[in-house]
Amino acid sequence: MTKLIIQIPCYNEENSLGITLSVLPRQLRGVDTVEWLIINDGSTDRTVDVARSYGVDHIVNFKHNQGLAKAFMAGIEACLKANADIIVNTDADNQYCADDIP
């Protein structure tokens, strides 16, 4: 069974995260399970609430901003603990096209 997790580092992304999540795939050909994970890097807005409202599967929470590198690495670690076979990183501001995910 192949599991792909899409991880999204977030810092105060309340206004953009929903747009990004609304276009991310929940199914992909050749993959049994697609899950979403956000890394909340000390956001002071409603980023986590938005993530929950879109059904994000995993949330890594930092109480204080740690920076993108630490958020990225924490996401990788969480994906591996969740038994991901494939990890895709994308941005919360929808900078990258979701259709490019294999």
TACOR-V813072 format. One record per helix or strand of 2 or more residues. SS is the DSSP state (H for helix, E for strand). FROM is the first residue (numbers start at 1). TO is the last residue. If there is no record, write none. Layout:
ss->SS from->FROM to->TO
ss->SS from->FROM to->TO
This chain:
ss->E from->3 to->10
ss->H from->17 to->23
ss->E from->33 to->41
ss->H from->47 to->53
ss->E from->58 to->62
ss->H from->68 to->81
ss->E from->86 to->91
ss->H from->98 to->100
